[in-house]
Structure formats: structure tokens, C-alpha cells
Amino acid sequence: MYFTNDLSHSERQSELASYGFTCHCPSCEHATPEADGLRKQYKGLAQTYLLILNWVAKVNPKPKESTIEPVRRLYEGMRKEGLTYAPQYRGLVMMLGKFL
């Protein structure tokens, strides 16, 4: 069974229930409304942040901390939620590496 990683906890559990399976992975065991929101939004946020940081890097190689902080929060949220295999995560790591 495969499903996308942008499903909420209840959506993932519902998909698996049809197979008689209840997932007990860390993401499912520690699911929160915030984690579900992150799963729904991380692709768009990562794309937006990467575009902004790409532009900022051309103008200012040492951007303000307030520019980097939302990117860092997204990075940490994705790491905590187990989304480190997502291409967007790798993009954030590479971009943050340029500034930190």
C-alpha cells in the first residue's frame, strides 16, 4: 500500500483500515492538528521559501535572520514529522546550508 505523504493522520488511518491495518509509526502515534497542517502545506511552503531564498541569495548573501527563520521552522517540522525523504526537504537543507 502506498499513499502520498501529504495525507492527514485520519486520512492515512482510513486508507489503511480498509486493509485491516492500524499504523503505529511515530508520525501516526504522535499526530497533532499542527502536524496534519504541515503535511497539507509543506510542498507549497517549501516551493515559496526556496524561490524567495534563491532571490535573496542573489541580492544579499547574508540575509536577515527573519528571512531564514520560517524556512528553518519548516525544515524542523518536516524532520520531526519524518518527511526527510521528500525532495522539498533536501532542497531546504541545501538552501539553508548556503546561509548557515
Residue pairs with C-beta under 8 A, 6 or more apart in sequence:
1 15
1 16
1 19
1 21
3 11
3 12
3 15
5 39
5 83
5 86
6 39
6 40
6 42
6 43
7 15
7 39
8 31
8 36
8 39
8 40
9 27
9 28
9 31
9 35
9 36
10 36
12 23
12 28
13 22
13 23
13 28
16 22
16 23
25 82
26 82
27 35
27 81
27 82
35 77
35 80
35 81
38 74
38 77
38 78
38 81
39 81
39 83
42 74
42 77
42 78
42 83
42 86
42 88
43 86
43 88
45 74
46 74
46 78
46 88
46 89
46 91
46 92
47 88
49 70
49 71
49 74
49 92
49 95
50 88
50 91
50 92
50 95
52 67
53 63
53 67
53 68
53 71
53 95
53 98
53 99
54 95
56 63
56 67
57 63
57 95
57 98
57 99
62 99
63 99
68 96
68 99
68 100
71 92
71 95
71 96
72 96
74 92
75 89
75 92
75 93
75 96
78 84
78 86
78 88
78 89
78 92
79 89
83 89
